[in-house]
């Protein structure tokens, strides 16, 4: 299939026949392996962030005392994933994010989106 229209027609026809199809990585059977690998990379990146950023280290220590180290590692990885998602979604780089702060764009923070009162 060389054109987008051909692909769309192909998948529409399959949907009309109620045929379930796996595409890309799902079809190769490698999706779970890849998701596990990404999870491991995310936990490792969170550990590096915890070691290099005092705010993250304090949050990690607090969580580790309350819930245990393993759960704290996963929680920090999830926090990093959310932060990376919002950086990507807003189209910001890390410097912009740090300048505006973690609450940028939310109403009432005075940073980011300004309300039009006129």
Secondary structure, 3 states (H helix, E strand, C coil): CCCHHHHHHHHHHHHHCCCCCCCCHHHHCCHHHHHHHHHHHHHHHHHHHHHHCHHHHHHHHHHHHHHCHHHHHHHHHHHHHHHHHHHHHHCCCHHHHHHHCCCCCCCCCCCCCCCCCC
